[in-house]
Amino acid sequence: MSSDAARDLEAWIPRLISVWRAHRASRSKGGPRHQQQHRGRPQFEENEPTTRLTPQEVKEVGAGIKRLSHGLTRERELAGAKYMDDPALLGAYLLFYWPVSYAQSRSLLSELPARPRSLLDLGSGPGPLAFAGIDAGASETIAADRSKPALDLARQLAIEASEALGTREWSPERALPEGRFDVITMGHVLNELFNGDIEKRAALVEKVLERVKPGGSLVVMEPALRDTSRALLQVRDVLVAKGYAVRAPCLFRGACPALIKPSDWCHAERQWRMPQLTETLARTAGLHKESLKMSYLVLAPKGETWAEPPTGRVLRIVSEPLEGKGRQRLMGCGPEGRIGLALQDKHRNDGNAKFFYLQRGEVIRIGGVVDEKGDGAGLNDQSTVEIIARAGQAVPKP
Ligand SMILES: C[S@@+](CC[C@H](N)C(=O)[O-])C[C@H]1O[C@@H](n2cnc3c(N)ncnc32)[C@H](O)[C@@H]1O
């Protein structure tokens, strides 16, 4: 995540806390805060810190995060349920998952070929992707969700930040908001729709793509769990088979090779400057958010072609370093498909040393001599490794 995005996220923390406190006060017993809630900036006790939570608040939010985390990532009994309408869970979402989704989204928006001016955020919840779009330069932004309380919080946040945000009630069986957009985002929502039906999800994505302006993008982001990631790849394959082009992260134009083995999947991992609030709440709830992990797809509207890959043998790193005695191993995926890459320590030299520091998501060019092996490439002391895009950067044109 860029330093600009990290700074923007820090500015959101007091707004999230302020809106959360107003929301919490309004549901406990009404009173002055409740009455002020819709009229502007809420008033607080003087001793309440504005950039952090009190120990009692941390405890309360931590309990909500544990329930949410269990329901959305472990047992998944909340996926598809109306958890945003439960005030405690919505509050936990706002204070913990909102900054994570915001940071993930900023990191994906930086990969787009152009800055969005108009943006529609579907399944917005309280709007982390919508506000990430605004901070990335969008001037006309709509957040759409089926949860009225979540949209209400998004509106409160817009007031706190003095930003313009439109909100619409939306669910897949209703019409999409009017108009066409430079960017449409769908953050962590597709996996909650249609009870796992891939064809129905793909049909929705196709319908949404009709609302993307030429040259624009649909950004779909999902949790980096094996099942949700594989389901996203299956949706990708339906669309790719129909001729849609993927702008990122795929360089391979065929059916996704990560789906061949049921144990494989593909996800991104990005570094970020974790806000103090997130660190405190993660520790309380026993979760880890040191890096941002998500699965994503950036799709082009109908009729647009895949970008030409850069010249040479180009691959995106799609794994973390894999164990190997006396050698570094990684998985790469490029125009040729998904292959294993390996380099022995003894062959390390100035031309290939970068291989030992590669990170998931980076795009590299391999040159020189490489030993071709059935499903992989063995680099040696005559191979060269060049990084042509860092994780989160657009791949340069040839
Ligand atoms: C995990 S939250 C994601 C919120 C936000 N986009 C983010 O990435 O942090 C999923 C959102 O999808 C919404 N959602 C779930 N099923 C929906 C449906 N059938 N129609 C509209 N929205 C739905 C929920 O209300 C919730 O706000």
The ligand as an SDF file (V2000), in Angstrom:
LIG
                    3D

 27 29  0  0  0  0  0  0  0  0999 V2000
  -18.3780   -9.0370    3.9590 C   0  0  0  0  0  0  0  0  0  0  0  0
  -19.4010   -7.6630    3.6480 S   0  0  0  0  0  0  0  0  0  0  0  0
  -18.3770   -6.7070    2.5790 C   0  0  0  0  0  0  0  0  0  0  0  0
  -18.5140   -5.2540    2.7680 C   0  0  0  0  0  0  0  0  0  0  0  0
  -17.5030   -4.4460    1.9530 C   0  0  0  0  0  0  0  0  0  0  0  0
  -17.7880   -4.5360    0.5450 N   0  0  0  0  0  0  0  0  0  0  0  0
  -16.1070   -4.8930    2.2390 C   0  0  0  0  0  0  0  0  0  0  0  0
  -15.4580   -5.4280    1.3330 O   0  0  0  0  0  0  0  0  0  0  0  0
  -15.6410   -4.7500    3.3680 O   0  0  0  0  0  0  0  0  0  0  0  0
  -20.5780   -8.3150    2.5040 C   0  0  0  0  0  0  0  0  0  0  0  0
  -21.6760   -7.3280    2.1640 C   0  0  0  0  0  0  0  0  0  0  0  0
  -22.4900   -7.9110    1.1680 O   0  0  0  0  0  0  0  0  0  0  0  0
  -23.8330   -7.5920    1.4590 C   0  0  0  0  0  0  0  0  0  0  0  0
  -24.7050   -8.6160    0.8980 N   0  0  0  0  0  0  0  0  0  0  0  0
  -24.7560   -9.9270    1.1990 C   0  0  0  0  0  0  0  0  0  0  0  0
  -25.7230  -10.5270    0.4910 N   0  0  0  0  0  0  0  0  0  0  0  0
  -26.3060   -9.5540   -0.2490 C   0  0  0  0  0  0  0  0  0  0  0  0
  -27.3640   -9.5360   -1.1750 C   0  0  0  0  0  0  0  0  0  0  0  0
  -28.0440  -10.6520   -1.4780 N   0  0  0  0  0  0  0  0  0  0  0  0
  -27.6720   -8.3700   -1.7360 N   0  0  0  0  0  0  0  0  0  0  0  0
  -27.0200   -7.2370   -1.4490 C   0  0  0  0  0  0  0  0  0  0  0  0
  -25.9990   -7.1870   -0.6010 N   0  0  0  0  0  0  0  0  0  0  0  0
  -25.6560   -8.3320    0.0050 C   0  0  0  0  0  0  0  0  0  0  0  0
  -23.9080   -7.5680    2.9670 C   0  0  0  0  0  0  0  0  0  0  0  0
  -25.0200   -6.7990    3.4070 O   0  0  0  0  0  0  0  0  0  0  0  0
  -22.5630   -6.9610    3.3150 C   0  0  0  0  0  0  0  0  0  0  0  0
  -22.6570   -5.5710    3.4230 O   0  0  0  0  0  0  0  0  0  0  0  0
  1  2  1  0
  2  3  1  0
  2 10  1  0
  3  4  1  0
  4  5  1  0
  5  6  1  0
  5  7  1  0
  7  8  2  0
  7  9  1  0
 10 11  1  0
 11 12  1  0
 11 26  1  0
 12 13  1  0
 13 14  1  0
 13 24  1  0
 14 15  1  0
 14 23  1  0
 15 16  2  0
 16 17  1  0
 17 18  1  0
 17 23  2  0
 18 19  1  0
 18 20  2  0
 20 21  1  0
 21 22  2  0
 22 23  1  0
 24 25  1  0
 24 26  1  0
 26 27  1  0
M  CHG  2   2   1   9  -1
M  END
$$$$
